[in-house]
Amino acid sequence: MKCFYMAAVSCFFTQVVNGQSPVLDSVQLDQVVVVANKFGESRSKLPYQVTKISQNDLIVTASPNTAEALVKSGQVFYQKSQGGGGSPVLRGFEANRIQLVMDGVRMNNAIYRGGHLQNVLRTDQSVLSDIEVLFGPASVLYGSDAMGGVISFWTREPELFSPESSRLKVAAFSRYASGSNEYTQHVSANLGFKKIALLTGVTYSDFGDIRQGHNRRQEYPDFGKKSFFVTRKEGKDIVELNKKENVQVGSGYKQLDILQKLTYRPSANVTHGLNFQRSTSGNVNRYDRLTQGTVEKPGYAEWSYGPEKRMLASYKLHLTNHGGNDQLSVTTAYQKLEESRNTRKFNNKNLISQIEDVTALSVNIDAQKTLKNHVLYAGAEAIANGVRSTAQSRDIEKQTVSAAATRYPDGRNRMYWLAAYATDRWTVGNKLVVDAGLRYSYVGLQAHFRDKTYFPFPYEKVVQRNGSLTGQLGLVWSAAAATRVRVATATGFRAPNLDDVGKVFESAPGTLIVPNPDLKPEYLTNVEISVEQGITDKLSFEIRVFNSWLRNAITVSPGTFEGKSQIMYQDVLSQVLSTQNKQRAAIRGANLTLRFRPLPSVLVSSVLNYTYGRILAVNDRSPLDHIPPLFGCTSVEYQHKSLRLAVFSEYNGWKRIKDYRLGTEDNELYATPDGMPSWWTLNFAGSVRLPRQLSAQLAFENILDRNYRVFASGISAVGRNVKVTLRKSF
């Protein structure tokens, strides 16, 4: 819904005094963001594209999950394979090519895959203070994986007691959405004392099956219909016809999120923080896989992600004016994650479960120092991951258990990251800011293959040691009161992880991705320029263009295993694919935001994004995968006192089949024969503050009940959806 908020962040110009030239709005452009240097900086001094989704934006959009909240910004694309999915895409990069950060702690781990990743759903947007999105390579600050950008989540901080506020604050909300029969309940409590404060947050969501839109394009009258589903009765798999073909049976799931934070501030210059987070989902059916096959011959009886469990425990020490530094921050963290995949083919009694356990330890040290016109930043990072991969086959009739093929190497698996960085932000006069930085990263990996019963690996172990020096250089030139120009260049890299070098994975029926232990890191060089311009006191725009060049690009391509292009896997003759370093690839794109305020209470805004990517290998100019079609949103908002109303449209352009990278995670299997059609939706939302600290929100989404599916997705979007939210503060 809130694409207009993101446009406001990108460009907002106003006239301070009637008759004067328009100027850049200081409220919006001086918005402080942390993602660009880890300590907070005015957006007006940043040469890079940054979007901030505030806590108020999150409340107003009332999105069902964090992935949907990102998409509502109008600047982030995503892919969905199931109801409990949502894989963000930044500038054509996805999954392990973007970095997720929670409260300053790296979420990316050794098994973040290169296809589609739903880990953002295991963050509770109800307890977030804001989300910051940094677009483009950010490896100087964040190291490996930060190629397409960084999505940084910040949870709310406990509030210390002050005479102006109560010691105990409680807030709660309840939300219902008809399109997925969603029920979400949340409660949070803040207990503040003079030096100690506690914050607790609990959110429970129950999502039913998603009902897709009824009104389809004439040329694809049956696209996306769920004609059948499989149940088990009296010990047999039964195919049942779906009487409501627009109801995507099996797309519902449940999730519980818990947050507990403690702040201790013994003095004005010292702050200690403890942070505990726990997220647990129920079984999440892999909806796209359950649609494979026909009524006569379904592919799977069961295919689900088992309960995904995420735990984070961290301690943060923040010092001001200490040891010669203006600010010093030390963060230590322990994370534990568990995820699993459960598959059983139709009329097969063996349920295969692959379980992955990941532990992550990390230490981050960051410092800031101001010297005249220079603001210096420096830091170091150390991270270690351990991965245990197990599998079993359970006979659902006899309840006997036997061994099965693991997803990753079944031996000792370790991965570690070591790095140090330094940056300088130099203010030259009143109109120019120069930003420069360097980072050296060292990434190591060890994976051991023990059991070769199920797949004849020709090696015992994989060892990788990769180092990389990355840099960034940018400038911000305030050419006039209503004109600001930004130019930036940066390099990024991604070292292969365990998912790249050690995974055996059936990406689609009859296609098998096999390990490639000889992979090398991929590198990215990016150049971008943007112009913000106020045309009048009511009309403004910002346009940004970028060009990125990938070297040693890691892509999934046809390959061989022991000299064979096809092998038998799980009784299916499968085409061999593998992750490979292509010589070169290029991605270019543009982002345009417009903002028009005809009246003080009315705001019209629009965001449009374009991305294009191609492999540049010898005799190969084929499309790069993960490249989204043209997408954006347009909105009209009215706000007066406690009332806020908005009409908005979200839209995607065509993704023609010729622009797919076939046989990859672009998933042409779930598109039409021509590709993924263009679409647009019409939506309305309103909110009002009521007496007794109550507020109510009402939204009508996809009013025209259009049937559509987002590019690369295996599930259709929700149809006409009525959403009601009630909030109460105590």
VMD Tcl script that draws the C-alpha trace (Angstrom):
set ca {
  {0.00 0.00 0.00}
  {2.58 2.53 1.06}
  {4.54 3.11 -2.11}
  {3.82 6.80 -1.54}
  {5.81 6.70 1.69}
  {8.82 5.36 -0.16}
  {8.49 8.02 -2.79}
  {8.48 10.52 0.04}
  {11.75 9.14 1.28}
  {13.27 9.21 -2.20}
  {12.28 12.72 -3.14}
  {10.17 15.38 -1.49}
  {10.53 18.99 -2.47}
  {8.58 21.92 -1.10}
  {8.54 25.70 -1.17}
  {9.36 27.22 2.19}
  {8.16 30.71 1.40}
  {5.71 31.60 -1.36}
  {7.54 33.08 -4.33}
  {10.84 31.37 -3.56}
  {12.38 28.57 -5.64}
  {11.55 25.03 -4.52}
  {14.01 23.42 -2.15}
  {14.70 19.87 -1.08}
  {12.62 19.04 1.96}
  {14.87 18.83 5.01}
  {12.53 16.60 7.00}
  {12.64 13.79 4.45}
  {16.19 14.14 3.17}
  {17.66 14.54 6.65}
  {16.03 11.29 7.69}
  {18.61 9.30 9.66}
  {19.48 5.83 8.41}
  {21.85 3.33 10.03}
  {22.36 0.80 7.25}
  {24.85 2.97 5.33}
  {27.48 3.24 8.10}
  {26.12 1.39 11.18}
  {25.83 4.52 13.35}
  {23.23 6.68 11.69}
  {23.64 9.33 9.03}
  {21.46 11.90 7.33}
  {20.20 10.59 4.02}
  {21.16 13.91 2.42}
  {24.84 12.95 2.80}
  {24.57 9.47 1.29}
  {25.48 8.80 -2.37}
  {23.72 5.42 -2.31}
  {20.07 4.51 -2.78}
  {18.47 3.89 0.61}
  {14.82 3.27 1.43}
  {13.51 3.45 4.98}
  {10.22 1.84 5.99}
  {9.26 3.37 9.32}
  {7.29 1.84 12.16}
  {4.36 4.05 11.18}
  {4.54 2.74 7.60}
  {4.48 -0.83 8.92}
  {1.45 -0.06 11.06}
  {-0.46 1.65 8.26}
  {0.18 -1.06 5.64}
  {-0.85 -3.83 8.07}
  {0.85 -6.35 5.80}
  {0.50 -10.04 6.70}
  {4.28 -10.53 6.87}
  {7.61 -8.76 6.43}
  {8.03 -9.78 2.79}
  {4.71 -8.15 1.89}
  {5.71 -5.02 3.82}
  {8.89 -4.75 1.72}
  {6.92 -5.08 -1.50}
  {4.49 -2.34 -0.44}
  {7.40 0.10 -0.59}
  {7.18 -0.10 -4.38}
  {10.95 -0.58 -4.69}
  {11.42 -4.22 -3.67}
  {10.32 -7.15 -5.82}
  {9.66 -10.65 -4.47}
  {8.95 -14.24 -5.47}
  {6.63 -16.77 -3.78}
  {6.57 -20.57 -4.02}
  {4.04 -21.08 -1.23}
  {1.75 -19.20 1.12}
  {4.51 -19.02 3.72}
  {6.99 -17.65 1.20}
  {8.39 -14.36 0.05}
  {11.89 -13.98 -1.41}
  {13.00 -10.33 -1.85}
  {14.78 -9.26 -5.04}
  {17.00 -6.16 -5.14}
  {18.20 -4.99 -8.56}
  {17.94 -8.50 -9.98}
  {19.74 -10.15 -7.06}
  {18.01 -12.56 -4.72}
  {18.51 -15.01 -1.86}
  {22.22 -15.40 -1.00}
  {23.13 -12.45 -3.24}
  {21.53 -9.99 -0.84}
  {22.30 -9.76 2.84}
  {19.76 -9.80 5.67}
  {20.71 -8.16 8.96}
  {18.76 -8.26 12.22}
  {19.68 -5.64 14.84}
  {23.19 -5.44 13.42}
  {23.67 -9.23 13.29}
  {24.22 -11.01 9.97}
  {21.39 -13.47 9.24}
  {22.94 -14.97 6.09}
  {24.50 -18.32 6.86}
  {26.32 -21.19 5.16}
  {23.14 -22.72 3.66}
  {21.45 -19.59 2.33}
  {20.55 -20.88 -1.09}
  {20.81 -19.25 -4.48}
  {17.24 -19.93 -5.58}
  {14.46 -18.45 -3.47}
  {14.61 -17.78 0.25}
  {11.76 -17.13 2.68}
  {13.84 -16.27 5.76}
  {12.50 -12.70 5.91}
  {9.19 -14.21 7.00}
  {10.83 -15.35 10.23}
  {11.18 -11.72 11.28}
  {8.22 -10.22 13.11}
  {7.27 -6.89 11.56}
  {5.02 -6.15 14.55}
  {8.06 -5.47 16.77}
  {10.16 -3.59 14.22}
  {11.00 0.08 14.60}
  {11.95 0.27 10.93}
  {13.38 -1.56 7.92}
  {16.22 -0.03 5.94}
  {17.05 -1.19 2.42}
  {20.42 -0.31 0.90}
  {20.49 -0.95 -2.86}
  {23.60 -2.00 -4.75}
  {26.85 -3.65 -3.60}
  {27.60 -2.97 0.06}
  {30.47 -5.38 0.66}
  {32.64 -2.67 2.27}
  {30.35 -2.61 5.30}
  {28.75 -6.05 5.08}
  {31.18 -8.37 3.28}
  {30.22 -11.40 1.23}
  {26.67 -11.69 -0.18}
  {25.90 -7.94 -0.12}
  {25.79 -7.67 -3.92}
  {22.24 -6.62 -4.72}
  {22.00 -4.80 -1.42}
  {21.24 -5.12 2.27}
  {17.91 -5.39 4.10}
  {18.42 -4.31 7.70}
  {15.71 -4.98 10.30}
  {15.69 -3.03 13.57}
  {13.48 -4.08 16.46}
  {12.12 -1.50 18.88}
  {14.30 -0.51 21.81}
  {13.04 -0.70 25.42}
  {12.13 2.76 26.71}
  {13.52 3.98 30.03}
  {11.17 5.66 32.48}
  {10.60 9.39 32.09}
  {8.27 11.71 34.03}
  {6.38 12.45 30.81}
  {5.33 8.84 30.25}
  {3.96 5.93 32.24}
  {6.22 3.23 33.62}
  {4.24 0.44 31.94}
  {3.04 0.67 28.35}
  {0.96 -2.03 26.68}
  {-0.15 -2.19 23.05}
  {-2.16 -4.83 21.22}
  {-3.82 -5.38 17.88}
  {-5.97 -7.96 16.14}
  {-6.20 -8.36 12.37}
  {-8.45 -10.37 10.06}
  {-8.06 -10.71 6.28}
  {-10.68 -12.48 4.18}
  {-8.45 -13.42 1.23}
  {-6.47 -15.92 3.29}
  {-8.73 -16.16 6.32}
  {-5.87 -14.65 8.32}
  {-6.08 -14.10 12.07}
  {-3.13 -12.27 13.63}
  {-2.90 -11.30 17.29}
  {-0.12 -9.22 18.84}
  {0.64 -7.82 22.27}
  {3.70 -5.95 23.51}
  {4.62 -4.46 26.86}
  {7.35 -2.00 27.88}
  {8.38 -1.69 31.51}
  {10.71 1.23 32.12}
  {12.77 2.25 35.13}
  {15.40 4.96 35.49}
  {18.31 2.83 34.24}
  {16.71 -0.45 33.18}
  {13.92 -1.16 30.72}
  {12.28 -4.35 29.45}
  {10.38 -4.91 26.22}
  {8.33 -8.02 25.44}
  {6.50 -8.76 22.21}
  {4.44 -11.79 21.16}
  {2.75 -12.31 17.78}
  {0.71 -15.29 16.61}
  {-0.58 -15.64 13.06}
  {-2.88 -18.26 11.56}
  {-3.12 -18.09 7.77}
  {-5.67 -20.15 5.89}
  {-5.63 -21.17 2.24}
  {-5.18 -18.27 -0.17}
  {-8.10 -17.55 -2.49}
  {-6.77 -16.31 -5.83}
  {-8.61 -13.83 -8.04}
  {-11.53 -14.94 -10.19}
  {-11.08 -12.63 -13.20}
  {-8.49 -14.13 -15.55}
  {-7.12 -12.97 -18.87}
  {-9.17 -14.36 -21.76}
  {-6.17 -16.07 -23.34}
  {-5.42 -18.03 -20.12}
  {-8.87 -18.95 -18.71}
  {-7.57 -21.78 -16.49}
  {-4.23 -20.35 -15.40}
  {-3.49 -21.03 -11.74}
  {-6.61 -23.07 -11.02}
  {-6.17 -25.69 -8.30}
  {-8.14 -28.56 -9.82}
  {-7.18 -31.29 -7.34}
  {-5.42 -32.06 -4.09}
  {-4.25 -35.22 -2.38}
  {-5.49 -36.53 0.97}
  {-4.88 -39.79 2.78}
  {-7.84 -41.89 3.88}
  {-7.86 -45.41 5.29}
  {-4.18 -45.84 4.54}
  {-4.43 -44.78 0.90}
  {-3.57 -41.64 -1.07}
  {-6.76 -40.22 -2.53}
  {-7.07 -37.58 -5.26}
  {-9.92 -35.19 -4.51}
  {-11.33 -32.71 -6.99}
  {-11.25 -29.13 -5.77}
  {-14.80 -27.78 -5.94}
  {-13.47 -24.25 -5.39}
  {-10.65 -24.07 -7.94}
  {-9.63 -20.56 -6.89}
  {-8.89 -21.73 -3.35}
  {-5.26 -22.81 -3.27}
  {-5.66 -25.75 -0.94}
  {-2.62 -26.36 1.23}
  {-1.27 -22.82 1.22}
  {-2.06 -21.98 4.85}
  {0.40 -21.99 7.74}
  {0.92 -20.78 11.31}
  {3.69 -18.79 12.98}
  {4.66 -17.68 16.49}
  {7.19 -14.91 17.19}
  {8.61 -13.87 20.56}
  {10.85 -10.90 21.38}
  {12.47 -10.08 24.71}
  {14.87 -7.16 25.09}
  {16.59 -5.53 28.05}
  {18.40 -2.20 28.16}
  {20.68 -1.15 31.01}
  {22.09 2.39 30.93}
  {24.25 3.03 34.03}
  {25.38 6.40 32.64}
  {24.71 8.67 29.71}
  {27.73 7.29 27.83}
  {27.28 3.56 28.42}
  {24.44 1.31 27.23}
  {24.18 -2.46 27.58}
  {21.59 -4.37 25.57}
  {20.35 -7.96 25.66}
  {18.24 -9.22 22.78}
  {16.42 -12.54 22.51}
  {14.27 -13.54 19.54}
  {12.44 -16.75 18.78}
  {10.43 -17.57 15.68}
  {8.69 -20.86 14.96}
  {6.47 -21.75 12.04}
  {4.23 -24.73 11.57}
  {4.58 -26.97 8.54}
  {4.61 -24.85 5.37}
  {3.42 -26.77 2.33}
  {5.49 -26.25 -0.82}
  {2.43 -25.30 -2.81}
  {4.10 -25.18 -6.22}
  {5.38 -28.76 -5.91}
  {1.95 -29.98 -4.83}
  {0.45 -28.66 -8.08}
  {2.73 -30.80 -10.23}
  {1.24 -33.69 -12.16}
  {-2.35 -34.30 -13.20}
  {-5.56 -35.56 -11.63}
  {-4.74 -38.99 -13.05}
  {-1.11 -38.92 -11.91}
  {-0.21 -36.42 -9.17}
  {3.45 -35.82 -8.50}
  {3.52 -35.57 -4.71}
  {1.26 -36.60 -1.87}
  {3.32 -34.52 0.58}
  {5.90 -31.74 0.15}
  {6.42 -29.35 3.04}
  {8.98 -27.35 4.89}
  {8.93 -28.64 8.45}
  {8.71 -26.20 11.33}
  {11.38 -23.57 10.73}
  {12.91 -22.44 13.99}
  {15.03 -19.30 14.39}
  {16.66 -18.25 17.63}
  {18.87 -15.22 18.19}
  {20.55 -14.17 21.42}
  {22.84 -11.14 21.38}
  {24.60 -8.71 23.67}
  {25.49 -5.18 22.57}
  {27.73 -2.65 24.30}
  {27.47 0.93 23.05}
  {29.88 3.61 24.27}
  {29.97 7.31 23.42}
  {33.02 9.56 23.83}
  {35.17 6.64 24.91}
  {38.79 5.79 24.10}
  {39.16 8.53 21.51}
  {36.03 7.44 19.62}
  {32.82 9.38 19.34}
  {30.96 6.07 19.26}
  {32.03 2.47 19.81}
  {29.79 -0.56 19.46}
  {30.53 -4.21 20.24}
  {27.94 -6.86 19.35}
  {28.23 -10.57 20.08}
  {25.56 -12.99 18.94}
  {24.57 -16.63 18.92}
  {22.04 -17.93 16.42}
  {20.51 -21.35 15.99}
  {18.35 -22.33 13.05}
  {16.56 -25.50 12.12}
  {14.82 -26.18 8.85}
  {13.64 -29.34 7.15}
  {12.06 -30.65 3.97}
  {9.52 -33.47 3.96}
  {8.62 -35.14 0.68}
  {6.56 -38.17 -0.29}
  {5.53 -39.01 -3.81}
  {1.99 -40.09 -4.62}
  {1.27 -43.70 -3.65}
  {4.71 -44.01 -2.12}
  {4.79 -45.06 1.52}
  {8.21 -43.53 2.27}
  {8.30 -40.01 3.70}
  {11.77 -38.49 3.18}
  {12.83 -35.89 5.75}
  {15.99 -33.80 5.33}
  {16.93 -31.79 8.41}
  {19.48 -28.98 8.61}
  {20.79 -27.56 11.89}
  {22.86 -24.38 11.73}
  {24.69 -22.66 14.57}
  {26.26 -19.23 14.11}
  {28.60 -17.26 16.38}
  {29.57 -13.68 15.56}
  {31.43 -10.66 16.92}
  {31.21 -7.19 15.39}
  {33.21 -4.14 16.48}
  {32.38 -0.76 14.93}
  {33.73 2.71 15.75}
  {33.11 6.29 14.65}
  {35.36 9.36 14.98}
  {34.85 12.93 13.74}
  {37.92 14.96 12.74}
  {37.02 18.43 11.44}
  {35.36 17.82 8.05}
  {35.94 14.06 8.13}
  {33.78 11.39 9.75}
  {35.80 8.17 10.03}
  {34.29 4.71 10.46}
  {36.17 1.48 11.10}
  {35.31 -2.01 12.22}
  {36.05 -5.70 12.28}
  {33.95 -8.85 12.03}
  {34.38 -12.52 12.88}
  {31.70 -15.14 12.15}
  {31.68 -18.93 12.40}
  {28.98 -21.34 11.17}
  {28.51 -25.03 11.78}
  {26.08 -27.12 9.73}
  {24.75 -30.58 10.54}
  {22.79 -32.24 7.74}
  {20.79 -35.40 8.43}
  {18.03 -37.33 6.69}
  {15.69 -40.23 7.24}
  {13.07 -42.24 5.40}
  {9.96 -43.18 7.38}
  {7.55 -45.88 6.27}
  {4.20 -44.25 7.07}
  {2.48 -47.63 7.19}
  {4.91 -49.63 9.31}
  {6.35 -46.57 11.11}
  {9.87 -47.85 10.55}
  {12.77 -45.47 9.98}
  {15.81 -45.92 7.74}
  {18.61 -43.73 6.42}
  {18.17 -41.41 3.42}
  {20.24 -39.06 1.27}
  {21.10 -35.77 2.99}
  {20.70 -32.41 1.28}
  {24.21 -31.28 2.20}
  {27.42 -33.20 3.00}
  {26.75 -35.43 6.00}
  {30.14 -34.93 7.64}
  {31.75 -32.01 9.44}
  {30.72 -28.74 7.77}
  {32.22 -25.40 8.79}
  {32.28 -21.91 7.32}
  {33.85 -18.73 8.67}
  {34.20 -15.06 7.76}
  {36.92 -12.62 8.93}
  {37.02 -8.98 7.87}
  {38.10 -5.41 8.64}
  {36.92 -2.17 7.03}
  {37.43 1.60 7.11}
  {35.46 4.44 5.49}
  {35.73 8.22 5.39}
  {32.94 10.72 4.82}
  {34.49 14.06 3.84}
  {32.41 17.25 3.69}
  {33.89 19.73 1.21}
  {32.36 23.16 1.64}
  {28.59 23.51 1.66}
  {27.76 21.58 -1.50}
  {29.91 18.47 -1.74}
  {30.20 15.27 0.32}
  {32.68 12.54 -0.65}
  {32.43 8.99 0.66}
  {35.20 6.38 0.30}
  {35.94 3.03 1.92}
  {37.83 -0.27 1.75}
  {37.32 -3.72 3.25}
  {39.30 -6.93 3.22}
  {37.34 -10.14 3.72}
  {38.53 -13.70 4.17}
  {36.06 -16.56 3.84}
  {36.79 -20.22 4.50}
  {34.73 -23.38 4.04}
  {35.19 -27.07 4.79}
  {32.66 -29.76 3.88}
  {33.11 -33.51 4.32}
  {31.26 -36.21 2.36}
  {31.08 -39.43 4.38}
  {28.22 -41.59 3.12}
  {28.20 -42.07 -0.66}
  {25.45 -44.68 -0.70}
  {22.88 -42.42 -2.32}
  {25.09 -40.28 -4.54}
  {28.54 -41.30 -5.81}
  {30.53 -38.18 -4.97}
  {33.98 -38.44 -6.61}
  {35.62 -36.54 -3.72}
  {35.93 -36.83 0.06}
  {35.80 -33.17 1.00}
  {35.58 -29.62 -0.29}
  {37.93 -26.93 1.01}
  {37.65 -23.29 -0.01}
  {39.70 -20.27 1.11}
  {38.89 -16.98 -0.55}
  {40.02 -13.43 0.12}
  {38.64 -10.25 -1.39}
  {39.38 -6.52 -1.28}
  {36.32 -4.39 -1.97}
  {35.88 -0.64 -2.19}
  {33.38 2.14 -2.62}
  {33.56 5.77 -3.75}
  {30.69 8.21 -4.00}
  {29.82 11.87 -3.92}
  {26.77 14.00 -3.24}
  {26.63 17.40 -4.94}
  {23.98 19.90 -3.89}
  {24.03 21.85 -7.13}
  {21.17 24.15 -6.09}
  {18.48 24.43 -3.46}
  {16.21 22.15 -5.50}
  {18.83 19.96 -7.17}
  {20.95 17.18 -5.76}
  {23.19 14.87 -7.81}
  {24.63 11.60 -6.55}
  {27.34 9.53 -8.22}
  {28.66 6.27 -6.76}
  {30.73 3.26 -7.66}
  {31.29 0.19 -5.52}
  {32.50 -3.38 -5.75}
  {30.92 -6.42 -4.15}
  {31.63 -10.11 -3.93}
  {30.10 -13.38 -2.84}
  {32.15 -16.35 -1.76}
  {30.58 -19.76 -2.50}
  {28.84 -21.24 0.52}
  {27.84 -24.78 1.40}
  {24.68 -24.53 -0.66}
  {26.73 -23.67 -3.75}
  {29.43 -26.33 -3.52}
  {27.79 -29.26 -1.72}
  {24.09 -29.56 -2.49}
  {22.21 -32.21 -4.45}
  {18.83 -30.74 -5.36}
  {15.99 -31.57 -7.74}
  {15.12 -28.05 -8.92}
  {12.25 -29.31 -11.11}
  {11.00 -32.70 -12.26}
  {13.72 -34.24 -14.42}
  {16.40 -31.67 -13.60}
  {19.07 -32.23 -10.97}
  {21.58 -29.71 -9.58}
  {24.81 -31.45 -8.56}
  {27.70 -30.11 -6.43}
  {30.56 -28.15 -7.97}
  {33.53 -28.02 -5.55}
  {35.59 -25.92 -7.98}
  {33.42 -22.81 -7.77}
  {35.17 -19.47 -7.32}
  {33.82 -16.24 -5.78}
  {31.75 -13.97 -7.98}
  {32.52 -10.25 -8.15}
  {30.40 -7.22 -8.94}
  {31.31 -3.70 -10.04}
  {28.52 -1.13 -9.95}
  {28.22 2.45 -11.17}
  {25.15 4.59 -10.58}
  {24.00 8.17 -10.82}
  {20.87 9.87 -9.55}
  {19.31 13.31 -9.87}
  {16.74 14.79 -7.51}
  {14.94 17.78 -8.89}
  {12.22 20.03 -7.55}
  {10.24 21.41 -10.50}
  {7.79 23.49 -8.47}
  {6.86 23.63 -4.83}
  {4.26 20.92 -5.58}
  {5.97 18.65 -8.12}
  {9.28 16.80 -7.87}
  {11.05 13.71 -9.15}
  {14.12 11.55 -8.66}
  {15.67 9.32 -11.31}
  {18.48 6.85 -10.71}
  {20.23 4.64 -13.24}
  {22.76 1.90 -12.52}
  {24.96 -0.52 -14.40}
  {26.49 -3.59 -12.77}
  {29.06 -5.99 -14.20}
  {29.38 -9.49 -12.81}
  {32.63 -11.41 -13.13}
  {32.77 -15.14 -12.50}
  {29.00 -14.95 -12.15}
  {27.63 -18.02 -10.38}
  {24.67 -19.29 -12.37}
  {22.88 -22.60 -12.79}
  {23.70 -24.05 -16.21}
  {23.68 -27.44 -17.99}
  {26.59 -29.57 -16.84}
  {27.84 -33.11 -16.53}
  {28.48 -35.58 -13.75}
  {31.28 -38.04 -14.38}
  {31.01 -37.11 -18.04}
  {27.26 -37.72 -18.30}
  {24.67 -35.03 -19.08}
  {21.82 -37.21 -17.74}
  {21.77 -39.50 -14.71}
  {19.19 -41.49 -12.76}
  {18.10 -39.80 -9.51}
  {15.30 -41.18 -7.31}
  {14.21 -43.42 -10.20}
  {13.92 -40.47 -12.62}
  {16.22 -39.82 -15.57}
  {17.35 -36.26 -14.86}
  {19.16 -33.57 -16.82}
  {22.34 -32.57 -14.98}
  {22.68 -28.93 -13.96}
  {25.32 -27.35 -11.76}
  {26.31 -23.97 -10.38}
  {29.07 -22.65 -12.60}
  {31.23 -19.55 -12.94}
  {30.18 -17.91 -16.18}
  {32.73 -15.50 -17.65}
  {30.69 -12.32 -17.31}
  {27.19 -11.00 -16.85}
  {25.68 -7.54 -16.79}
  {22.67 -5.99 -15.08}
  {21.42 -2.49 -15.67}
  {18.35 -0.68 -14.52}
  {16.58 2.47 -13.46}
  {14.37 3.73 -10.65}
  {11.98 6.66 -11.03}
  {9.92 8.32 -8.31}
  {7.42 11.13 -8.78}
  {5.67 13.19 -6.16}
  {2.85 15.72 -6.60}
  {1.01 17.57 -3.82}
  {-1.88 19.55 -5.36}
  {-3.31 20.34 -1.90}
  {-1.74 20.24 1.58}
  {-3.92 17.24 2.46}
  {-3.49 15.35 -0.84}
  {-0.41 13.50 -2.06}
  {0.02 11.75 -5.41}
  {3.13 9.61 -5.83}
  {4.50 6.94 -8.11}
  {7.47 4.55 -8.19}
  {8.69 2.63 -11.25}
  {11.57 0.13 -11.49}
  {13.26 -1.40 -14.55}
  {15.93 -4.15 -14.59}
  {17.69 -5.95 -17.47}
  {20.28 -8.73 -17.18}
  {22.23 -10.88 -19.63}
  {25.05 -13.43 -19.57}
  {28.09 -12.08 -21.48}
  {29.98 -15.31 -22.08}
  {31.46 -16.29 -25.43}
  {28.62 -17.29 -27.80}
  {26.13 -16.81 -24.96}
  {23.93 -13.73 -24.57}
  {21.16 -15.58 -22.77}
  {19.01 -13.97 -20.07}
  {20.25 -13.87 -16.50}
  {17.91 -15.48 -13.98}
  {16.10 -13.63 -11.16}
  {15.60 -10.48 -13.26}
  {12.14 -9.02 -12.47}
  {9.89 -7.40 -15.06}
  {8.98 -3.73 -14.95}
  {7.20 -3.07 -11.64}
  {5.97 -0.24 -9.46}
  {3.02 1.40 -7.76}
  {1.02 4.62 -7.86}
  {-1.11 6.11 -5.11}
  {-3.32 9.01 -4.09}
  {-3.49 9.75 -0.38}
  {-5.72 12.06 1.63}
  {-4.98 12.90 5.26}
  {-6.90 15.17 7.60}
  {-6.48 15.12 11.35}
  {-7.08 11.52 12.51}
  {-8.40 10.30 9.15}
  {-6.20 8.81 6.42}
  {-7.51 7.48 3.09}
  {-5.61 6.08 0.13}
  {-6.34 4.65 -3.31}
  {-3.40 2.87 -4.88}
  {-2.41 0.53 -7.67}
  {0.40 -2.01 -7.84}
  {1.55 -3.34 -11.21}
  {4.01 -5.60 -13.04}
  {4.89 -5.68 -16.73}
  {5.14 -8.79 -18.93}
  {7.99 -11.25 -18.43}
  {8.15 -12.93 -21.82}
  {9.31 -16.52 -22.01}
  {12.25 -15.45 -24.21}
  {13.55 -13.45 -21.24}
  {13.47 -16.45 -18.87}
  {16.59 -18.43 -18.09}
  {14.99 -21.78 -18.76}
  {15.49 -24.67 -16.38}
  {16.46 -22.42 -13.48}
  {14.69 -20.77 -10.56}
  {12.84 -18.52 -13.02}
  {10.33 -21.39 -12.91}
  {8.85 -21.30 -16.40}
  {6.97 -24.45 -15.32}
  {4.57 -22.28 -13.29}
  {4.06 -19.59 -15.95}
  {1.94 -19.57 -19.10}
  {3.47 -20.83 -22.38}
  {4.16 -17.17 -23.21}
  {5.71 -16.25 -19.86}
  {4.21 -14.35 -16.95}
  {1.49 -11.89 -18.00}
  {1.40 -8.28 -16.90}
  {-1.09 -7.27 -14.22}
  {-2.33 -4.41 -12.09}
  {-4.53 -4.11 -9.02}
  {-6.81 -1.43 -7.60}
  {-6.82 -1.03 -3.83}
  {-8.24 1.16 -1.07}
  {-7.16 1.64 2.52}
  {-8.25 3.83 5.38}
  {-7.51 4.38 9.03}
  {-8.95 6.50 11.81}
  {-7.96 7.22 15.41}
  {-10.78 6.71 17.90}
  {-11.25 7.75 21.53}
  {-9.76 5.75 24.41}
  {-6.50 5.10 22.54}
  {-8.25 2.97 19.94}
  {-7.65 2.99 16.21}
  {-9.26 1.11 13.34}
  {-8.00 0.21 9.87}
  {-9.97 -1.03 6.88}
  {-8.55 -2.10 3.52}
  {-10.00 -3.45 0.28}
  {-7.21 -5.04 -1.75}
  {-7.45 -6.25 -5.35}
  {-10.92 -4.75 -5.60}
  {-11.37 -5.99 -9.18}
  {-10.57 -9.56 -8.08}
  {-7.92 -9.95 -10.76}
  {-6.13 -13.26 -11.10}
  {-2.38 -12.79 -11.35}
  {0.91 -14.36 -10.41}
  {4.23 -12.64 -9.73}
  {7.17 -13.60 -11.96}
  {8.99 -16.82 -10.95}
  {6.26 -17.62 -8.42}
  {4.50 -20.96 -8.11}
  {1.42 -19.65 -6.34}
  {-1.11 -17.03 -7.39}
  {-1.67 -13.81 -5.47}
  {-4.63 -13.21 -3.22}
  {-7.87 -12.15 -4.89}
  {-10.34 -9.61 -3.51}
  {-9.33 -9.16 0.11}
  {-11.04 -7.29 2.95}
  {-8.73 -6.53 5.84}
  {-9.75 -5.19 9.26}
  {-7.36 -4.23 12.05}
  {-8.19 -2.95 15.54}
  {-5.48 -1.46 17.78}
  {-5.50 -0.55 21.45}
  {-2.92 1.09 23.70}
  {-2.91 1.16 27.48}
}
mol new
graphics top color blue
foreach p $ca { graphics top sphere $p radius 0.5 }
foreach p [lrange $ca 0 end-1] q [lrange $ca 1 end] { graphics top cylinder $p $q radius 0.2 }
display resetview
